[in-house]
């Protein structure tokens, strides 16, 4: 299951390296599109981040946000597919904005549901005017309603 969707220019793998305690990142990263990943050498990473309080504060905020999202995942796995798909779209919208450059299949993967289930749910969301689907991307039309669908433990809808 996909735990995090990284966008171009976003830093990842920082928690394990922040304080120099772990030399190997405990997760696997897999590109879903053609990508280039750059590795910052440990000594440069440490000297840059440890010497800049503002940068360290921003990095801690990013890590706290990611941790909060990860904590929601186990609870969400017990929710109905509708809530899980709404959560996946909401998460992607928080990264990309309302125009999400992913295919419906990727939303299914992120939500942890079968593609057919995701397609039916996304069809329902389109009919309810929560989203619109364009070739190669989904546009969120009602962020608040989508958020309600997953925040209410799947009881909405």
BATORLO-505942 format. One line per 5 residues: for each residue x, y, z negated of N, C-alpha, C, O. Coordinates in nm, 3 decimals. Layout:
BEGIN
X Y Z X Y Z X Y Z X Y Z; ...
***
This chain:
BEGIN
0.085 -0.119 0.000 0.000 0.000 0.000 0.088 0.123 0.000 0.191 0.128 -0.067; 0.047 0.222 0.075 0.119 0.348 0.082 0.096 0.426 -0.046 -0.018 0.442 -0.090; 0.204 0.473 -0.107 0.192 0.549 -0.231 0.207 0.699 -0.210 0.151 0.779 -0.285; 0.281 0.737 -0.108 0.307 0.878 -0.086 0.322 0.904 0.064 0.382 0.823 0.135; 0.267 1.013 0.110 0.280 1.053 0.250 0.372 1.175 0.252 0.335 1.282 0.203
0.490 1.159 0.309 0.589 1.267 0.313 0.576 1.341 0.445 0.567 1.279 0.551; 0.576 1.472 0.439 0.565 1.553 0.559 0.702 1.604 0.600 0.795 1.606 0.519; 0.717 1.647 0.727 0.846 1.699 0.772 0.897 1.811 0.682 0.823 1.903 0.647; 1.024 1.803 0.645 1.087 1.904 0.562 1.071 1.881 0.412 1.130 1.954 0.332; 0.992 1.781 0.374 0.968 1.756 0.232 1.079 1.667 0.175 1.127 1.575 0.241
1.116 1.696 0.053 1.220 1.620 -0.015 1.157 1.500 -0.086 1.047 1.511 -0.140; 1.225 1.386 -0.085 1.175 1.268 -0.155 1.292 1.192 -0.214 1.407 1.213 -0.175; 1.263 1.102 -0.306 1.367 1.024 -0.371 1.442 1.101 -0.478 1.555 1.067 -0.513; 1.379 1.205 -0.530 1.449 1.295 -0.622 1.450 1.249 -0.767 1.548 1.273 -0.838; 1.345 1.184 -0.811 1.337 1.148 -0.952 1.453 1.059 -0.994 1.512 1.079 -1.101
1.486 0.963 -0.912 1.593 0.871 -0.945 1.729 0.941 -0.948 1.822 0.894 -1.014; 1.742 1.052 -0.879 1.871 1.119 -0.868 1.883 1.243 -0.953 1.992 1.298 -0.969; 1.773 1.289 -1.008 1.772 1.418 -1.075 1.875 1.430 -1.187 1.944 1.531 -1.196; 1.885 1.333 -1.268 1.975 1.341 -1.382 2.091 1.243 -1.372 2.165 1.223 -1.468; 2.106 1.180 -1.255 2.218 1.092 -1.231 2.212 0.958 -1.301 2.314 0.891 -1.312
2.094 0.918 -1.350 2.083 0.792 -1.424 2.065 0.671 -1.333 2.105 0.560 -1.370; 2.007 0.691 -1.218 1.978 0.580 -1.128 2.049 0.606 -0.995 2.035 0.714 -0.938; 2.123 0.509 -0.948 2.198 0.527 -0.824 2.127 0.468 -0.703 2.173 0.481 -0.590; 2.016 0.402 -0.727 1.941 0.341 -0.618 1.793 0.372 -0.638 1.740 0.353 -0.748; 1.727 0.419 -0.534 1.585 0.453 -0.545 1.503 0.324 -0.552 1.524 0.234 -0.471
1.410 0.315 -0.647 1.337 0.189 -0.669 1.221 0.163 -0.572 1.148 0.066 -0.590; 1.202 0.248 -0.471 1.093 0.230 -0.376 1.150 0.223 -0.235 1.266 0.256 -0.211; 1.067 0.181 -0.144 1.105 0.173 -0.003 1.031 0.281 0.074 0.912 0.303 0.051; 1.100 0.347 0.164 1.038 0.445 0.251 1.028 0.385 0.390 1.122 0.322 0.439; 0.913 0.405 0.453 0.891 0.354 0.587 0.829 0.463 0.672 0.725 0.519 0.637
0.893 0.494 0.784 0.842 0.598 0.873 0.727 0.541 0.957 0.737 0.431 1.010; 0.620 0.618 0.968 0.507 0.576 1.052 0.513 0.644 1.188 0.440 0.606 1.280; 0.599 0.744 1.200 0.623 0.812 1.327 0.773 0.829 1.342 0.848 0.806 1.247; 0.819 0.867 1.461 0.962 0.889 1.481 1.010 0.996 1.382 0.952 1.104 1.374; 1.116 0.964 1.308 1.160 1.051 1.200 1.312 1.053 1.188 1.381 0.964 1.237
1.360 1.155 1.121 1.501 1.164 1.084 1.503 1.197 0.935 1.439 1.292 0.891; 1.575 1.118 0.858 1.590 1.144 0.715 1.735 1.180 0.688 1.827 1.114 0.735; 1.754 1.285 0.612 1.888 1.329 0.576 1.912 1.299 0.429 1.824 1.317 0.345; 2.031 1.253 0.399 2.067 1.221 0.260 2.161 1.328 0.209 2.263 1.359 0.271; 2.126 1.385 0.095 2.212 1.484 0.031 2.307 1.407 -0.060 2.262 1.333 -0.148
2.438 1.422 -0.042 2.532 1.351 -0.130 2.507 1.385 -0.277 2.472 1.499 -0.310; 2.525 1.286 -0.365 2.495 1.303 -0.507 2.560 1.427 -0.569 2.495 1.501 -0.642; 2.688 1.448 -0.540 2.757 1.561 -0.603 2.699 1.696 -0.559 2.692 1.789 -0.639; 2.658 1.707 -0.433 2.595 1.831 -0.386 2.456 1.846 -0.447 2.418 1.955 -0.490; 2.380 1.737 -0.451 2.248 1.738 -0.510 2.255 1.784 -0.656 2.182 1.874 -0.697
2.344 1.722 -0.732 2.358 1.755 -0.875 2.400 1.900 -0.895 2.341 1.970 -0.978; 2.499 1.947 -0.822 2.547 2.084 -0.843 2.443 2.187 -0.799 2.430 2.293 -0.862; 2.370 2.158 -0.695 2.268 2.252 -0.646 2.151 2.261 -0.742 2.110 2.371 -0.780; 2.097 2.146 -0.783 1.977 2.147 -0.864 2.004 2.179 -1.011 1.922 2.244 -1.075; 2.117 2.134 -1.064 2.142 2.159 -1.206 2.181 2.303 -1.232 2.167 2.351 -1.344
2.229 2.374 -1.131 2.270 2.512 -1.151 2.163 2.614 -1.123 2.187 2.734 -1.140; 2.045 2.573 -1.081 1.940 2.667 -1.041 1.811 2.635 -1.117 1.739 2.542 -1.082; 1.782 2.713 -1.219 1.666 2.689 -1.305 1.536 2.698 -1.225 1.446 2.616 -1.245; 1.525 2.795 -1.136 1.403 2.811 -1.057 1.381 2.689 -0.967 1.269 2.638 -0.958; 1.486 2.644 -0.902 1.476 2.527 -0.815 1.442 2.402 -0.896 1.362 2.319 -0.852
1.503 2.388 -1.013 1.475 2.273 -1.100 1.329 2.277 -1.147 1.264 2.172 -1.157; 1.278 2.394 -1.176 1.138 2.409 -1.218 1.043 2.368 -1.105 0.946 2.297 -1.129; 1.073 2.412 -0.984 0.990 2.373 -0.869 0.995 2.222 -0.846 0.893 2.159 -0.817; 1.113 2.164 -0.859 1.129 2.021 -0.840 1.053 1.943 -0.948 0.989 1.842 -0.918; 1.059 1.990 -1.072 0.983 1.924 -1.180 0.833 1.934 -1.154 0.759 1.839 -1.181
0.786 2.046 -1.101 0.645 2.061 -1.066 0.604 1.964 -0.957 0.497 1.904 -0.964; 0.690 1.948 -0.856 0.663 1.853 -0.749 0.655 1.711 -0.804 0.565 1.635 -0.768; 0.747 1.676 -0.892 0.748 1.542 -0.950 0.626 1.518 -1.039 0.569 1.409 -1.037; 0.585 1.619 -1.115 0.466 1.606 -1.200 0.341 1.585 -1.115 0.255 1.505 -1.150; 0.332 1.658 -1.004 0.218 1.644 -0.914 0.214 1.503 -0.854 0.108 1.441 -0.847
0.329 1.454 -0.811 0.335 1.319 -0.754 0.300 1.213 -0.859 0.230 1.116 -0.829; 0.348 1.231 -0.981 0.317 1.136 -1.088 0.168 1.134 -1.117 0.110 1.027 -1.136; 0.106 1.250 -1.121 -0.039 1.257 -1.146 -0.115 1.181 -1.038 -0.212 1.111 -1.068; -0.073 1.194 -0.913 -0.139 1.123 -0.803 -0.117 0.972 -0.814 -0.207 0.894 -0.786; 0.004 0.933 -0.856 0.033 0.790 -0.870 -0.049 0.727 -0.983 -0.091 0.612 -0.973
-0.073 0.802 -1.088 -0.151 0.752 -1.200 -0.295 0.724 -1.157 -0.359 0.633 -1.209; -0.346 0.801 -1.062 -0.482 0.783 -1.014 -0.498 0.657 -0.928 -0.608 0.603 -0.917; -0.389 0.610 -0.868 -0.399 0.498 -0.775 -0.457 0.370 -0.836 -0.547 0.312 -0.776; -0.409 0.323 -0.953 -0.467 0.199 -1.007 -0.617 0.212 -1.036 -0.693 0.119 -1.009; -0.660 0.325 -1.091 -0.802 0.345 -1.117 -0.879 0.343 -0.987 -0.987 0.285 -0.978
-0.824 0.406 -0.887 -0.892 0.417 -0.760 -0.906 0.282 -0.691 -1.000 0.262 -0.615; -0.813 0.190 -0.715 -0.819 0.061 -0.648 -0.945 -0.018 -0.687 -0.983 -0.112 -0.618; -1.008 0.020 -0.797 -1.130 -0.046 -0.842 -1.256 0.025 -0.792 -1.368 -0.021 -0.816; -1.238 0.134 -0.722 -1.351 0.213 -0.675 -1.403 0.161 -0.541 -1.333 0.088 -0.471; -1.526 0.198 -0.506 -1.582 0.159 -0.376 -1.499 0.221 -0.262 -1.434 0.324 -0.282
-1.502 0.160 -0.146 -1.425 0.212 -0.032 -1.453 0.358 0.000 -1.362 0.431 0.038; -1.576 0.400 -0.015 -1.613 0.540 0.015 -1.530 0.637 -0.070 -1.481 0.738 -0.019; -1.517 0.608 -0.199 -1.438 0.694 -0.288 -1.290 0.686 -0.252 -1.219 0.787 -0.258; -1.243 0.568 -0.215 -1.102 0.551 -0.181 -1.065 0.626 -0.053 -0.958 0.687 -0.045; -1.153 0.622 0.046 -1.127 0.694 0.171 -1.133 0.844 0.145 -1.052 0.919 0.199
-1.228 0.889 0.064 -1.238 1.031 0.030 -1.111 1.078 -0.041 -1.061 1.187 -0.015; -1.059 0.994 -0.133 -0.935 1.027 -0.204 -0.818 1.037 -0.106 -0.739 1.131 -0.114; -0.808 0.942 -0.014 -0.698 0.942 0.083 -0.702 1.069 0.169 -0.599 1.133 0.192; -0.821 1.106 0.215 -0.834 1.227 0.297 -0.800 1.351 0.213 -0.731 1.441 0.261; -0.847 1.355 0.090 -0.818 1.469 0.002 -0.668 1.482 -0.023 -0.613 1.592 -0.022
-0.603 1.368 -0.046 -0.458 1.369 -0.068 -0.384 1.420 0.055 -0.292 1.501 0.044; -0.424 1.371 0.172 -0.360 1.416 0.295 -0.385 1.564 0.320 -0.296 1.636 0.366; -0.506 1.611 0.288 -0.538 1.753 0.306 -0.456 1.840 0.212 -0.422 1.954 0.247; -0.422 1.789 0.094 -0.340 1.867 0.002 -0.197 1.882 0.054 -0.125 1.974 0.016; -0.156 1.791 0.141 -0.023 1.797 0.200 -0.024 1.876 0.330 0.061 1.963 0.350
-0.119 1.846 0.418 -0.121 1.902 0.553 -0.212 2.022 0.571 -0.198 2.095 0.670; -0.305 2.045 0.479 -0.409 2.144 0.504 -0.528 2.071 0.566 -0.531 1.948 0.568; -0.625 2.144 0.615 -0.748 2.082 0.663 -0.734 2.006 0.795 -0.818 1.920 0.824; -0.632 2.034 0.874 -0.608 1.959 0.998 -0.502 1.853 0.968 -0.383 1.884 0.960; -0.546 1.730 0.952 -0.458 1.621 0.911 -0.410 1.545 1.035 -0.492 1.483 1.103
-0.280 1.547 1.064 -0.231 1.483 1.186 -0.205 1.333 1.171 -0.094 1.286 1.193; -0.307 1.260 1.132 -0.296 1.114 1.120 -0.414 1.050 1.191 -0.519 1.111 1.211; -0.395 0.926 1.229 -0.501 0.849 1.292 -0.587 0.783 1.185 -0.544 0.768 1.071; -0.706 0.743 1.223 -0.798 0.680 1.128 -0.737 0.554 1.068 -0.764 0.522 0.953; -0.657 0.483 1.144 -0.592 0.361 1.094 -0.499 0.392 0.977 -0.492 0.315 0.881
-0.429 0.505 0.984 -0.340 0.546 0.875 -0.419 0.581 0.749 -0.373 0.556 0.637; -0.537 0.638 0.767 -0.623 0.667 0.652 -0.666 0.537 0.587 -0.670 0.527 0.464; -0.698 0.437 0.667 -0.734 0.305 0.614 -0.620 0.248 0.531 -0.642 0.196 0.422; -0.497 0.257 0.582 -0.380 0.206 0.511 -0.361 0.279 0.378 -0.337 0.216 0.275; -0.371 0.410 0.382 -0.352 0.489 0.260 -0.460 0.460 0.157 -0.433 0.457 0.036
-0.584 0.438 0.204 -0.695 0.410 0.113 -0.695 0.266 0.064 -0.763 0.232 -0.033; -0.619 0.180 0.132 -0.615 0.039 0.093 -0.744 -0.034 0.128 -0.789 -0.121 0.053; -0.803 0.002 0.241 -0.926 -0.064 0.286 -0.904 -0.118 0.427 -0.812 -0.076 0.497; -0.988 -0.212 0.467 -0.981 -0.267 0.602 -1.011 -0.156 0.703 -1.093 -0.068 0.676; -0.946 -0.160 0.818 -0.971 -0.056 0.918 -1.118 -0.041 0.955 -1.167 0.070 0.973
-1.190 -0.154 0.966 -1.332 -0.147 1.001 -1.411 -0.072 0.894 -1.502 0.005 0.926; -1.376 -0.094 0.769 -1.443 -0.024 0.658 -1.413 0.125 0.666 -1.502 0.208 0.647; -1.289 0.158 0.692 -1.251 0.299 0.704 -1.324 0.365 0.821 -1.372 0.477 0.808; -1.333 0.296 0.934 -1.401 0.353 1.051 -1.547 0.382 1.020 -1.598 0.489 1.055; -1.615 0.288 0.953 -1.756 0.309 0.916 -1.770 0.427 0.819 -1.859 0.511 0.833
-1.681 0.431 0.720 -1.686 0.539 0.621 -1.658 0.673 0.686 -1.726 0.772 0.658; -1.559 0.678 0.773 -1.527 0.804 0.842 -1.642 0.847 0.932 -1.669 0.966 0.946; -1.710 0.751 0.993 -1.830 0.782 1.073 -1.936 0.847 0.984 -1.997 0.947 1.021; -1.958 0.789 0.865 -2.054 0.847 0.769 -2.012 0.988 0.729 -2.097 1.078 0.719; -1.882 1.009 0.706 -1.831 1.141 0.668 -1.852 1.241 0.781 -1.882 1.358 0.756
-1.835 1.196 0.906 -1.860 1.285 1.021 -2.007 1.324 1.028 -2.041 1.440 1.050; -2.095 1.225 1.009 -2.238 1.253 1.013 -2.281 1.348 0.901 -2.373 1.427 0.918; -2.214 1.339 0.786 -2.245 1.427 0.672 -2.174 1.562 0.684 -2.185 1.646 0.596; -2.101 1.582 0.795 -2.028 1.707 0.821 -1.919 1.735 0.717 -1.890 1.850 0.686; -1.860 1.627 0.663 -1.748 1.641 0.571 -1.616 1.651 0.648 -1.522 1.717 0.605
-1.611 1.583 0.763 -1.493 1.583 0.849 -1.536 1.588 0.994 -1.653 1.565 1.026; -1.442 1.618 1.081 -1.460 1.596 1.224 -1.335 1.525 1.270 -1.227 1.546 1.216; -1.350 1.442 1.370 -1.236 1.366 1.420 -1.200 1.415 1.559 -1.285 1.423 1.648; -1.075 1.445 1.574 -1.020 1.485 1.704 -0.918 1.377 1.742 -0.877 1.299 1.657; -0.878 1.372 1.868 -0.774 1.275 1.903 -0.647 1.301 1.819 -0.595 1.413 1.818
-0.601 1.201 1.752 -0.477 1.205 1.674 -0.481 1.291 1.548 -0.377 1.312 1.485; -0.597 1.340 1.509 -0.606 1.407 1.379 -0.751 1.417 1.331 -0.847 1.406 1.407; -0.762 1.438 1.201 -0.891 1.453 1.134 -0.895 1.593 1.076 -0.796 1.639 1.019; -1.007 1.660 1.089 -1.024 1.794 1.033 -1.121 1.787 0.916 -1.234 1.739 0.931; -1.078 1.834 0.801 -1.163 1.836 0.682 -1.251 1.960 0.688 -1.201 2.072 0.699
-1.382 1.939 0.682 -1.478 2.049 0.690 -1.530 2.090 0.552 -1.567 2.206 0.532; -1.532 1.997 0.457 -1.583 2.026 0.323 -1.495 1.958 0.218 -1.523 1.847 0.173; -1.390 2.028 0.179 -1.293 1.976 0.082 -1.357 1.948 -0.053 -1.328 1.847 -0.117; -1.445 2.036 -0.096 -1.508 2.021 -0.228 -1.592 1.893 -0.236 -1.581 1.818 -0.333; -1.674 1.869 -0.136 -1.758 1.748 -0.137 -1.674 1.621 -0.132 -1.706 1.523 -0.200
-1.567 1.622 -0.053 -1.479 1.504 -0.049 -1.418 1.480 -0.186 -1.409 1.366 -0.231; -1.375 1.587 -0.252 -1.318 1.574 -0.386 -1.418 1.518 -0.485 -1.383 1.435 -0.569; -1.542 1.562 -0.474 -1.647 1.510 -0.563 -1.665 1.359 -0.545 -1.689 1.287 -0.642; -1.654 1.313 -0.422 -1.676 1.170 -0.394 -1.580 1.081 -0.470 -1.620 0.974 -0.516; -1.454 1.122 -0.485 -1.360 1.035 -0.556 -1.345 1.073 -0.703 -1.314 0.987 -0.785
-1.365 1.199 -0.737 -1.350 1.238 -0.878 -1.462 1.183 -0.965 -1.442 1.163 -1.085; -1.576 1.157 -0.908 -1.688 1.105 -0.985 -1.686 0.952 -0.991 -1.791 0.887 -1.003; -1.565 0.894 -0.983 -1.548 0.747 -0.994 -1.634 0.670 -0.896 -1.682 0.561 -0.926; -1.653 0.727 -0.777 -1.726 0.652 -0.676 -1.877 0.654 -0.693 -1.947 0.588 -0.617; -1.929 0.729 -0.791 -2.074 0.731 -0.812 -2.146 0.818 -0.711 -2.264 0.799 -0.685
-2.073 0.917 -0.654 -2.139 1.002 -0.555 -2.150 0.928 -0.423 -2.057 0.858 -0.383; -2.259 0.941 -0.358 -2.276 0.882 -0.226 -2.311 0.741 -0.238 -2.330 0.673 -0.137
***
